[in-house]
Amino acid sequence: MRILGSTFANLTGSAAAAIQLDSTGEVLIENCLFQNNSADLGAAVEVKSSGPVTFDHNTFRANQARKTNG
């Protein structure tokens, strides 16, 4: 899977606001903007993938996880 040149902004979620990966194949996320997203766990991205995941030339700004462990 390839995610290229996308903007994920002002999103909310429980596990991840923008992308939750539960993949077994190769994933490339490139030239994307993740901004002002909030979620209970992963904020912008949560990866539970058994395949290789590559992040290349992305921008992450002001993303926030609402819960903490402990």
Backbone hydrogen bonds, N-H to C=O, Kabsch-Sander energy under -0.5 kcal/mol:
donor,donor_aa,acceptor,acceptor_aa,energy
3,I,28,L,-2.8
4,L,2,R,-0.5
5,G,30,E,-2.3
8,F,33,L,-3.2
9,A,7,T,-0.5
10,N,35,Q,-1.9
13,G,38,S,-1.4
17,A,43,A,-3.0
18,A,44,A,-1.4
19,I,44,A,-2.2
21,L,46,E,-3.0
22,D,20,Q,-0.6
27,V,52,P,-2.6
28,L,1,M,-2.1
29,I,54,T,-3.0
30,E,3,I,-2.6
30,E,28,L,-0.5
31,N,56,D,-2.0
33,L,6,S,-2.4
34,F,59,T,-3.0
35,Q,8,F,-2.4
35,Q,33,L,-0.5
36,N,61,R,-2.1
38,S,11,L,-2.3
39,A,64,Q,-1.7
40,D,13,G,-0.9
40,D,14,S,-0.6
41,L,14,S,-1.0
42,G,15,A,-4.2
44,A,42,G,-1.0
45,V,42,G,-1.2
46,E,19,I,-2.2
48,K,21,L,-2.8
48,K,46,E,-0.6
50,S,23,S,-2.3
51,G,23,S,-0.9
54,T,27,V,-2.7
56,D,29,I,-2.5
59,T,32,C,-2.6
61,R,34,F,-2.8
64,Q,37,N,-2.6
66,R,39,A,-3.1
67,K,40,D,-1.6
